[in-house]
Amino acid sequence: MTLPPSGPAGQPRSSRLTRPDLDALPAYVPGRNPADLAREVGLPEAIKLASNEVPYGPLPGVVEAVAEAAAGVHRYPDMGVVALREKLAQHVGVSADRIATGCGSVALCEHLIRATCLPGDEVVYSWRSFEAYPIIAATAAVTSIRVPNTEAHGHDLAKMAAAVTERTRVVLVCNPNNPTGTAVGRAELDEFLAAVPETVLVVIDEAYREFVTDPDVPDGIAAYGDRPNVAVLRTLSKAWGLAGLRIGYLVAQPDVAAAVRKVVTPFSTSAVAQAAALAALDASAEVRRRCELVIAERDRLTEAVRKQVPEVPESQANFIWLPLGDRSAPFAAACEARGVIVRPFQGDGVRVTVGTPAENDAFLAAAYASGEL
Ligand SMILES: Cc1ncc(COP(=O)(O)O)c(C=O)c1O
């Protein structure tokens, strides 16, 4: 029996099993493992300031909630994530039909693209920004339109609005921006949203919202949540200390949230993650306290590194950005040789996560000793 051709327009498919266009895709680079580095450089321990985690451990009540939920892991989780969506809804002041949860906000970003774009559509974002964006776009066969960051390392919202075409389905606004820490303010965002057609979804990625101190940087849900074409991504990975459990959420209008819930991988918000998130949300005073510690250290670090690198932008997140250009990789290597893992972005800059005061001191010592600043 002859099998019918399965390629487009009757063309035979290539003999390879996977999509050739994926070859050009950069792999997502996770932060290095500190235990491996410590062994490699012969130190008792290494410090990881590379993945934007908060260093103070799980929030009170989380470990107990995880242990309790662990007793039920032979059962599937609540697929509708009902209790947690209700609690998140109260937390941000919207109705639960406007919430979708996912396996980290990175997964929700992927689901949003899947729910809005067809192959060949366009997604606009600033660059450099969160390194998952190009990967998410490419895997969905969506064209990335990258608008270069301003000289001050922030989004150029006017140019981003101008980059919207008839093919654009989504604009991603990373606020504050990873990895540069810069944030866009209210007037700029108002103007941008007024310029973008209502048929284009504006996704405001607020993974670092809890660290924002500039009163001019709006809370995307409070300021723009009522707009039909705005969706806001938040995560419990950073300020809420649940990076390892993978849980993020999205706030959008009910139709957009419902479409995203349809494309979410079934059961991808695990029972343990749901229980942990419910417990974490009861500890918001402790979250605030920890964020204040991080913010104070962020400002201390910024001031210290600016003595050597005055162009370090003001950060509204839990990391700082050192625009070192070609010195980025040697600087990161020199820090690693001294047991401190930071995150270089080849030829561009280095992102340093704010750690505990002692970790930050270790970073500063390594940075000064590196000879690369
Ligand atoms: C801007 C931004 N969005 C989303 C995420 C994803 O976070 P998670 O998938 O852990 O919720 C990150 C993580 O680094 C980020 O920097």
The ligand as a MOL file (V3000), in Angstrom:
LIG
                    3D

  0  0  0     0  0            999 V3000
M  V30 BEGIN CTAB
M  V30 COUNTS 16 16 0 0 0
M  V30 BEGIN ATOM
M  V30 1 C 10.0090 38.5200 32.5230 0
M  V30 2 C 9.7560 37.1340 32.9550 0
M  V30 3 N 8.5750 36.5780 32.6940 0
M  V30 4 C 8.2850 35.3390 33.0650 0
M  V30 5 C 9.2130 34.5840 33.7320 0
M  V30 6 C 8.8500 33.1910 34.0400 0
M  V30 7 O 8.7590 32.8810 35.3330 0
M  V30 8 P 8.0570 31.5410 35.7800 0
M  V30 9 O 7.8560 30.6880 34.5870 0
M  V30 10 O 8.9800 30.9390 36.7710 0
M  V30 11 O 6.7500 31.9600 36.3660 0
M  V30 12 C 10.4680 35.1020 34.0390 0
M  V30 13 C 11.4640 34.2790 34.7190 0
M  V30 14 O 12.6180 34.5060 34.7470 0
M  V30 15 C 10.7450 36.4090 33.6310 0
M  V30 16 O 11.9260 36.9630 33.8640 0
M  V30 END ATOM
M  V30 BEGIN BOND
M  V30 1 1 1 2
M  V30 2 1 2 3
M  V30 3 2 2 15
M  V30 4 2 3 4
M  V30 5 1 4 5
M  V30 6 1 5 6
M  V30 7 2 5 12
M  V30 8 1 6 7
M  V30 9 1 7 8
M  V30 10 2 8 9
M  V30 11 1 8 10
M  V30 12 1 8 11
M  V30 13 1 12 13
M  V30 14 1 12 15
M  V30 15 2 13 14
M  V30 16 1 15 16
M  V30 END BOND
M  V30 END CTAB
M  END
